[in-house]
Amino acid sequence: MNNAVTLSSKGQVTIPKVIRDRLALKPGDRVVFLVRGEQVVLEAVGSIMDWYGAFSAGGPTAEWSDVRDQVHREVGRRTAAEGTPASAEEDAGIASG
């Protein structure tokens, strides 16, 4: 899927509709830019609620802090498996938030 866009004077681009649709992105959603070699990868960033129920963090009475910690460990594990440093945004000089 190739979609060329033009960089604005402020360094902004519009994500083409076909890509927004493919990633199910809607206004207010967050994305992250990852630099992998000479490529930039755009990934949708879900909320912690997207992970709710995906882990057994001690049963139905688990504290949210336990669930959050388990999610952070899983995200770290997946990031390490991809070979992408956890601070890829910082390495690329991209501010988060």
N, CA, C and O atoms as CSV, one atom per row, in Angstrom:
chain,resi,resn,atom,element,x,y,z
A,1,MET,N,N,0.851,-1.167,0.000
A,1,MET,CA,C,0.000,0.000,0.000
A,1,MET,C,C,0.898,1.232,0.000
A,1,MET,O,O,1.580,1.501,0.989
A,2,ASN,N,N,0.904,1.969,-1.082
A,2,ASN,CA,C,1.697,3.190,-1.192
A,2,ASN,C,C,0.776,4.394,-1.223
A,2,ASN,O,O,-0.150,4.460,-2.032
A,3,ASN,N,N,1.034,5.346,-0.339
A,3,ASN,CA,C,0.266,6.583,-0.283
A,3,ASN,C,C,1.231,7.705,0.025
A,3,ASN,O,O,1.674,7.851,1.164
A,4,ALA,N,N,1.559,8.494,-0.973
A,4,ALA,CA,C,2.472,9.609,-0.774
A,4,ALA,C,C,1.708,10.800,-0.210
A,4,ALA,O,O,0.597,11.101,-0.646
A,5,VAL,N,N,2.315,11.474,0.762
A,5,VAL,CA,C,1.739,12.685,1.341
A,5,VAL,C,C,2.815,13.762,1.350
A,5,VAL,O,O,4.002,13.467,1.210
A,6,THR,N,N,2.394,15.008,1.514
A,6,THR,CA,C,3.320,16.130,1.525
A,6,THR,C,C,3.505,16.632,2.947
A,6,THR,O,O,2.533,16.834,3.675
A,7,LEU,N,N,4.742,16.829,3.335
A,7,LEU,CA,C,5.074,17.345,4.649
A,7,LEU,C,C,4.784,18.842,4.680
A,7,LEU,O,O,5.227,19.577,3.798
A,8,SER,N,N,4.039,19.300,5.696
A,8,SER,CA,C,3.723,20.726,5.790
A,8,SER,C,C,4.927,21.494,6.340
A,8,SER,O,O,5.914,20.897,6.770
A,9,SER,N,N,4.831,22.810,6.320
A,9,SER,CA,C,5.917,23.644,6.847
A,9,SER,C,C,6.119,23.425,8.345
A,9,SER,O,O,7.177,23.752,8.882
A,10,LYS,N,N,5.108,22.871,9.021
A,10,LYS,CA,C,5.214,22.587,10.447
A,10,LYS,C,C,5.639,21.143,10.704
A,10,LYS,O,O,5.669,20.696,11.851
A,11,GLY,N,N,5.965,20.418,9.642
A,11,GLY,CA,C,6.397,19.025,9.791
A,11,GLY,C,C,5.240,18.061,9.980
A,11,GLY,O,O,5.438,16.957,10.485
A,12,GLN,N,N,4.049,18.450,9.590
A,12,GLN,CA,C,2.872,17.618,9.773
A,12,GLN,C,C,2.476,16.930,8.478
A,12,GLN,O,O,2.721,17.435,7.383
A,13,VAL,N,N,1.856,15.762,8.628
A,13,VAL,CA,C,1.287,15.047,7.494
A,13,VAL,C,C,-0.118,14.591,7.874
A,13,VAL,O,O,-0.441,14.444,9.052
A,14,THR,N,N,-0.929,14.375,6.873
A,14,THR,CA,C,-2.251,13.802,7.085
A,14,THR,C,C,-2.167,12.333,6.733
A,14,THR,O,O,-1.678,11.967,5.665
A,15,ILE,N,N,-2.649,11.487,7.640
A,15,ILE,CA,C,-2.653,10.048,7.373
A,15,ILE,C,C,-3.757,9.791,6.350
A,15,ILE,O,O,-4.917,10.119,6.598
A,16,PRO,N,N,-3.411,9.211,5.212
A,16,PRO,CA,C,-4.417,8.970,4.179
A,16,PRO,C,C,-5.594,8.135,4.701
A,16,PRO,O,O,-5.427,7.257,5.547
A,17,LYS,N,N,-6.774,8.431,4.178
A,17,LYS,CA,C,-7.997,7.767,4.637
A,17,LYS,C,C,-7.904,6.252,4.530
A,17,LYS,O,O,-8.345,5.546,5.437
A,18,VAL,N,N,-7.344,5.741,3.451
A,18,VAL,CA,C,-7.244,4.292,3.286
A,18,VAL,C,C,-6.435,3.659,4.430
A,18,VAL,O,O,-6.732,2.545,4.860
A,19,ILE,N,N,-5.427,4.364,4.912
A,19,ILE,CA,C,-4.618,3.861,6.027
A,19,ILE,C,C,-5.385,4.023,7.341
A,19,ILE,O,O,-5.385,3.115,8.172
A,20,ARG,N,N,-6.040,5.178,7.534
A,20,ARG,CA,C,-6.860,5.369,8.738
A,20,ARG,C,C,-7.922,4.285,8.827
A,20,ARG,O,O,-8.170,3.740,9.903
A,21,ASP,N,N,-8.548,3.972,7.701
A,21,ASP,CA,C,-9.573,2.926,7.685
A,21,ASP,C,C,-8.973,1.559,8.002
A,21,ASP,O,O,-9.535,0.794,8.786
A,22,ARG,N,N,-7.840,1.261,7.394
A,22,ARG,CA,C,-7.187,-0.050,7.598
A,22,ARG,C,C,-6.798,-0.257,9.054
A,22,ARG,O,O,-6.901,-1.368,9.574
A,23,LEU,N,N,-6.342,0.831,9.728
A,23,LEU,CA,C,-5.946,0.744,11.137
A,23,LEU,C,C,-7.094,1.076,12.084
A,23,LEU,O,O,-6.917,1.086,13.302
A,24,ALA,N,N,-8.266,1.348,11.524
A,24,ALA,CA,C,-9.452,1.717,12.311
A,24,ALA,C,C,-9.170,2.918,13.209
A,24,ALA,O,O,-9.586,2.950,14.367
A,25,LEU,N,N,-8.453,3.911,12.659
A,25,LEU,CA,C,-8.140,5.123,13.410
A,25,LEU,C,C,-9.291,6.113,13.292
A,25,LEU,O,O,-9.909,6.258,12.237
A,26,LYS,N,N,-9.559,6.787,14.403
A,26,LYS,CA,C,-10.598,7.808,14.399
A,26,LYS,C,C,-10.088,9.026,15.163
A,26,LYS,O,O,-9.105,8.918,15.897
A,27,PRO,N,N,-10.730,10.176,15.010
A,27,PRO,CA,C,-10.265,11.383,15.700
A,27,PRO,C,C,-10.098,11.134,17.200
A,27,PRO,O,O,-10.961,10.539,17.847
A,28,GLY,N,N,-8.982,11.598,17.732
A,28,GLY,CA,C,-8.686,11.412,19.154
A,28,GLY,C,C,-7.819,10.205,19.446
A,28,GLY,O,O,-7.254,10.107,20.535
A,29,ASP,N,N,-7.698,9.272,18.491
A,29,ASP,CA,C,-6.834,8.107,18.692
A,29,ASP,C,C,-5.384,8.561,18.723
A,29,ASP,O,O,-5.026,9.581,18.134
A,30,ARG,N,N,-4.553,7.789,19.419
A,30,ARG,CA,C,-3.133,8.087,19.499
A,30,ARG,C,C,-2.362,7.102,18.634
A,30,ARG,O,O,-2.736,5.936,18.508
A,31,VAL,N,N,-1.283,7.591,18.041
A,31,VAL,CA,C,-0.390,6.751,17.252
A,31,VAL,C,C,1.037,7.011,17.720
A,31,VAL,O,O,1.329,8.026,18.352
A,32,VAL,N,N,1.903,6.082,17.400
A,32,VAL,CA,C,3.315,6.240,17.726
A,32,VAL,C,C,4.112,6.010,16.453
A,32,VAL,O,O,3.772,5.156,15.635
A,33,PHE,N,N,5.184,6.790,16.299
A,33,PHE,CA,C,6.088,6.630,15.167
A,33,PHE,C,C,7.331,5.915,15.677
A,33,PHE,O,O,7.969,6.382,16.621
A,34,LEU,N,N,7.681,4.795,15.068
A,34,LEU,CA,C,8.865,4.033,15.427
A,34,LEU,C,C,9.860,4.104,14.273
A,34,LEU,O,O,9.487,3.902,13.117
A,35,VAL,N,N,11.114,4.386,14.579
A,35,VAL,CA,C,12.150,4.424,13.559
A,35,VAL,C,C,12.864,3.078,13.565
A,35,VAL,O,O,13.423,2.657,14.578
A,36,ARG,N,N,12.834,2.415,12.417
A,36,ARG,CA,C,13.490,1.109,12.265
A,36,ARG,C,C,14.405,1.208,11.060
A,36,ARG,O,O,13.972,1.083,9.914
A,37,GLY,N,N,15.670,1.433,11.341
A,37,GLY,CA,C,16.625,1.634,10.258
A,37,GLY,C,C,16.320,2.928,9.543
A,37,GLY,O,O,16.325,3.997,10.153
A,38,GLU,N,N,16.054,2.840,8.249
A,38,GLU,CA,C,15.728,4.019,7.449
A,38,GLU,C,C,14.221,4.153,7.235
A,38,GLU,O,O,13.780,4.952,6.409
A,39,GLN,N,N,13.437,3.381,7.969
A,39,GLN,CA,C,11.983,3.414,7.816
A,39,GLN,C,C,11.321,3.956,9.066
A,39,GLN,O,O,11.846,3.826,10.171
A,40,VAL,N,N,10.162,4.564,8.876
A,40,VAL,CA,C,9.333,5.006,9.989
A,40,VAL,C,C,8.057,4.175,9.950
A,40,VAL,O,O,7.397,4.076,8.915
A,41,VAL,N,N,7.720,3.581,11.089
A,41,VAL,CA,C,6.534,2.743,11.193
A,41,VAL,C,C,5.523,3.457,12.075
A,41,VAL,O,O,5.866,3.939,13.155
A,42,LEU,N,N,4.298,3.526,11.626
A,42,LEU,CA,C,3.207,4.141,12.375
A,42,LEU,C,C,2.386,3.022,12.996
A,42,LEU,O,O,1.943,2.109,12.299
A,43,GLU,N,N,2.182,3.094,14.311
A,43,GLU,CA,C,1.359,2.092,14.987
A,43,GLU,C,C,0.306,2.788,15.825
A,43,GLU,O,O,0.574,3.815,16.449
A,44,ALA,N,N,-0.884,2.229,15.836
A,44,ALA,CA,C,-1.938,2.740,16.701
A,44,ALA,C,C,-1.587,2.381,18.141
A,44,ALA,O,O,-1.066,1.300,18.414
A,45,VAL,N,N,-1.878,3.295,19.051
A,45,VAL,CA,C,-1.620,3.065,20.472
A,45,VAL,C,C,-2.971,2.904,21.146
A,45,VAL,O,O,-3.771,3.839,21.187
A,46,GLY,N,N,-3.216,1.723,21.671
A,46,GLY,CA,C,-4.469,1.489,22.380
A,46,GLY,C,C,-4.380,1.965,23.815
A,46,GLY,O,O,-3.308,2.325,24.302
A,47,SER,N,N,-5.495,1.963,24.471
A,47,SER,CA,C,-5.522,2.320,25.881
A,47,SER,C,C,-5.385,1.059,26.719
A,47,SER,O,O,-5.472,-0.049,26.190
A,48,ILE,N,N,-5.176,1.214,28.001
A,48,ILE,CA,C,-5.055,0.065,28.889
A,48,ILE,C,C,-6.357,-0.730,28.898
A,48,ILE,O,O,-6.351,-1.932,29.162
A,49,MET,N,N,-7.475,-0.061,28.610
A,49,MET,CA,C,-8.759,-0.762,28.580
A,49,MET,C,C,-8.816,-1.784,27.443
A,49,MET,O,O,-9.589,-2.739,27.515
A,50,ASP,N,N,-8.011,-1.597,26.397
A,50,ASP,CA,C,-7.952,-2.577,25.317
A,50,ASP,C,C,-7.410,-3.911,25.810
A,50,ASP,O,O,-7.680,-4.955,25.215
A,51,TRP,N,N,-6.657,-3.875,26.882
A,51,TRP,CA,C,-6.020,-5.071,27.432
A,51,TRP,C,C,-6.861,-5.705,28.548
A,51,TRP,O,O,-6.548,-6.802,29.009
A,52,TYR,N,N,-7.922,-5.023,28.982
A,52,TYR,CA,C,-8.711,-5.518,30.096
A,52,TYR,C,C,-9.238,-6.916,29.797
A,52,TYR,O,O,-9.832,-7.154,28.745
A,53,GLY,N,N,-9.019,-7.826,30.717
A,53,GLY,CA,C,-9.481,-9.189,30.563
A,53,GLY,C,C,-8.529,-10.089,29.808
A,53,GLY,O,O,-8.769,-11.292,29.713
A,54,ALA,N,N,-7.445,-9.534,29.265
A,54,ALA,CA,C,-6.508,-10.338,28.480
A,54,ALA,C,C,-5.527,-11.104,29.357
A,54,ALA,O,O,-4.855,-12.020,28.883
A,55,PHE,N,N,-5.441,-10.739,30.624
A,55,PHE,CA,C,-4.472,-11.357,31.520
A,55,PHE,C,C,-5.166,-11.853,32.772
A,55,PHE,O,O,-6.198,-11.321,33.180
A,56,SER,N,N,-4.590,-12.872,33.374
A,56,SER,CA,C,-5.077,-13.316,34.675
A,56,SER,C,C,-4.122,-12.752,35.716
A,56,SER,O,O,-3.123,-13.380,36.065
A,57,ALA,N,N,-4.439,-11.570,36.202
A,57,ALA,CA,C,-3.558,-10.873,37.139
A,57,ALA,C,C,-3.978,-11.134,38.577
A,57,ALA,O,O,-3.936,-10.232,39.414
A,58,GLY,N,N,-4.380,-12.354,38.862
A,58,GLY,CA,C,-4.729,-12.681,40.228
A,58,GLY,C,C,-6.211,-12.905,40.427
A,58,GLY,O,O,-6.679,-12.925,41.565
A,59,GLY,N,N,-6.946,-13.071,39.378
A,59,GLY,CA,C,-8.360,-13.364,39.517
A,59,GLY,C,C,-9.230,-12.133,39.363
A,59,GLY,O,O,-8.737,-11.040,39.083
A,60,PRO,N,N,-10.513,-12.317,39.545
A,60,PRO,CA,C,-11.455,-11.229,39.286
A,60,PRO,C,C,-11.332,-10.043,40.232
A,60,PRO,O,O,-11.853,-8.968,39.934
A,61,THR,N,N,-10.663,-10.210,41.354
A,61,THR,CA,C,-10.529,-9.097,42.305
A,61,THR,C,C,-9.161,-8.425,42.205
A,61,THR,O,O,-8.740,-7.735,43.133
A,62,ALA,N,N,-8.475,-8.620,41.100
A,62,ALA,CA,C,-7.141,-8.041,40.936
A,62,ALA,C,C,-7.207,-6.514,40.989
A,62,ALA,O,O,-8.157,-5.904,40.498
A,63,GLU,N,N,-6.196,-5.919,41.586
A,63,GLU,CA,C,-6.083,-4.469,41.633
A,63,GLU,C,C,-5.665,-3.953,40.262
A,63,GLU,O,O,-4.925,-4.623,39.541
A,64,TRP,N,N,-6.147,-2.748,39.897
A,64,TRP,CA,C,-5.765,-2.167,38.612
A,64,TRP,C,C,-4.260,-1.988,38.505
A,64,TRP,O,O,-3.700,-2.119,37.417
A,65,SER,N,N,-3.597,-1.691,39.615
A,65,SER,CA,C,-2.140,-1.521,39.560
A,65,SER,C,C,-1.462,-2.818,39.144
A,65,SER,O,O,-0.455,-2.793,38.437
A,66,ASP,N,N,-2.012,-3.963,39.581
A,66,ASP,CA,C,-1.459,-5.260,39.176
A,66,ASP,C,C,-1.674,-5.500,37.684
A,66,ASP,O,O,-0.779,-5.975,36.986
A,67,VAL,N,N,-2.873,-5.165,37.206
A,67,VAL,CA,C,-3.177,-5.332,35.783
A,67,VAL,C,C,-2.262,-4.431,34.959
A,67,VAL,O,O,-1.695,-4.870,33.958
A,68,ARG,N,N,-2.115,-3.161,35.380
A,68,ARG,CA,C,-1.259,-2.204,34.665
A,68,ARG,C,C,0.183,-2.712,34.611
A,68,ARG,O,O,0.827,-2.647,33.564
A,69,ASP,N,N,0.687,-3.217,35.735
A,69,ASP,CA,C,2.054,-3.734,35.767
A,69,ASP,C,C,2.218,-4.922,34.822
A,69,ASP,O,O,3.236,-5.043,34.141
A,70,GLN,N,N,1.228,-5.783,34.785
A,70,GLN,CA,C,1.309,-6.949,33.891
A,70,GLN,C,C,1.267,-6.507,32.426
A,70,GLN,O,O,1.978,-7.066,31.590
A,71,VAL,N,N,0.446,-5.519,32.115
A,71,VAL,CA,C,0.392,-4.988,30.747
A,71,VAL,C,C,1.737,-4.398,30.365
A,71,VAL,O,O,2.228,-4.646,29.264
A,72,HIS,N,N,2.343,-3.618,31.255
A,72,HIS,CA,C,3.657,-3.022,30.971
A,72,HIS,C,C,4.711,-4.101,30.725
A,72,HIS,O,O,5.543,-3.960,29.829
A,73,ARG,N,N,4.680,-5.166,31.507
A,73,ARG,CA,C,5.634,-6.264,31.291
A,73,ARG,C,C,5.414,-6.906,29.922
A,73,ARG,O,O,6.377,-7.198,29.212
A,74,GLU,N,N,4.140,-7.128,29.545
A,74,GLU,CA,C,3.836,-7.756,28.258
A,74,GLU,C,C,4.247,-6.856,27.102
A,74,GLU,O,O,4.806,-7.339,26.117
A,75,VAL,N,N,3.982,-5.563,27.203
A,75,VAL,CA,C,4.397,-4.630,26.156
A,75,VAL,C,C,5.919,-4.631,26.047
A,75,VAL,O,O,6.459,-4.628,24.940
A,76,GLY,N,N,6.608,-4.637,27.170
A,76,GLY,CA,C,8.071,-4.698,27.163
A,76,GLY,C,C,8.579,-5.973,26.514
A,76,GLY,O,O,9.541,-5.946,25.746
A,77,ARG,N,N,7.927,-7.100,26.825
A,77,ARG,CA,C,8.327,-8.379,26.242
A,77,ARG,C,C,8.142,-8.351,24.725
A,77,ARG,O,O,9.020,-8.790,23.981
A,78,ARG,N,N,7.008,-7.839,24.273
A,78,ARG,CA,C,6.751,-7.790,22.831
A,78,ARG,C,C,7.711,-6.840,22.134
A,78,ARG,O,O,8.176,-7.124,21.030
A,79,THR,N,N,8.010,-5.719,22.768
A,79,THR,CA,C,8.951,-4.763,22.194
A,79,THR,C,C,10.335,-5.389,22.067
A,79,THR,O,O,10.998,-5.242,21.040
A,80,ALA,N,N,10.768,-6.089,23.116
A,80,ALA,CA,C,12.078,-6.742,23.083
A,80,ALA,C,C,12.115,-7.820,22.003
A,80,ALA,O,O,13.133,-7.997,21.334
A,81,ALA,N,N,11.013,-8.538,21.833
A,81,ALA,CA,C,10.953,-9.593,20.819
A,81,ALA,C,C,11.075,-9.029,19.411
A,81,ALA,O,O,11.600,-9.692,18.517
A,82,GLU,N,N,10.588,-7.799,19.211
A,82,GLU,CA,C,10.683,-7.158,17.898
A,82,GLU,C,C,12.061,-6.576,17.652
A,82,GLU,O,O,12.391,-6.222,16.520
A,83,GLY,N,N,12.872,-6.469,18.697
A,83,GLY,CA,C,14.196,-5.895,18.544
A,83,GLY,C,C,14.184,-4.386,18.504
A,83,GLY,O,O,15.158,-3.771,18.071
A,84,THR,N,N,13.093,-3.775,18.949
A,84,THR,CA,C,12.973,-2.322,18.961
A,84,THR,C,C,13.241,-1.834,20.368
A,84,THR,O,O,12.592,-2.302,21.303
A,85,PRO,N,N,14.178,-0.903,20.558
A,85,PRO,CA,C,14.429,-0.408,21.903
A,85,PRO,C,C,13.182,0.257,22.468
A,85,PRO,O,O,12.410,0.875,21.736
A,86,ALA,N,N,12.992,0.125,23.780
A,86,ALA,CA,C,11.822,0.704,24.431
A,86,ALA,C,C,11.790,2.208,24.262
A,86,ALA,O,O,10.721,2.816,24.326
A,87,SER,N,N,12.952,2.819,24.044
A,87,SER,CA,C,13.010,4.277,23.923
A,87,SER,C,C,13.201,4.682,22.459
A,87,SER,O,O,13.930,5.631,22.170
A,88,ALA,N,N,12.564,3.981,21.552
A,88,ALA,CA,C,12.738,4.268,20.119
A,88,ALA,C,C,12.348,5.702,19.788
A,88,ALA,O,O,12.980,6.342,18.948
A,89,GLU,N,N,11.297,6.211,20.454
A,89,GLU,CA,C,10.881,7.572,20.181
A,89,GLU,C,C,11.969,8.556,20.596
A,89,GLU,O,O,12.252,9.519,19.884
A,90,GLU,N,N,12.574,8.303,21.756
A,90,GLU,CA,C,13.642,9.190,22.225
A,90,GLU,C,C,14.857,9.094,21.318
A,90,GLU,O,O,15.480,10.103,20.987
A,91,ASP,N,N,15.193,7.862,20.915
A,91,ASP,CA,C,16.343,7.662,20.023
A,91,ASP,C,C,16.154,8.421,18.710
A,91,ASP,O,O,17.123,8.885,18.109
A,92,ALA,N,N,14.908,8.544,18.272
A,92,ALA,CA,C,14.619,9.190,17.002
A,92,ALA,C,C,14.393,10.691,17.192
A,92,ALA,O,O,14.195,11.421,16.221
A,93,GLY,N,N,14.424,11.144,18.442
A,93,GLY,CA,C,14.202,12.559,18.703
A,93,GLY,C,C,12.749,12.949,18.597
A,93,GLY,O,O,12.434,14.104,18.314
A,94,ILE,N,N,11.842,11.982,18.824
A,94,ILE,CA,C,10.426,12.236,18.735
A,94,ILE,C,C,9.878,12.335,20.151
A,94,ILE,O,O,10.032,11.413,20.952
A,95,ALA,N,N,9.242,13.453,20.452
A,95,ALA,CA,C,8.655,13.635,21.776
A,95,ALA,C,C,7.326,12.918,21.851
A,95,ALA,O,O,6.551,12.950,20.896
A,96,SER,N,N,7.051,12.275,22.963
A,96,SER,CA,C,5.768,11.620,23.150
A,96,SER,C,C,4.845,12.545,23.912
A,96,SER,O,O,5.278,13.503,24.553
A,97,GLY,N,N,3.560,12.234,23.825
A,97,GLY,CA,C,2.580,12.995,24.591
A,97,GLY,C,C,1.749,13.727,23.715
A,97,GLY,O,O,0.852,14.439,24.167
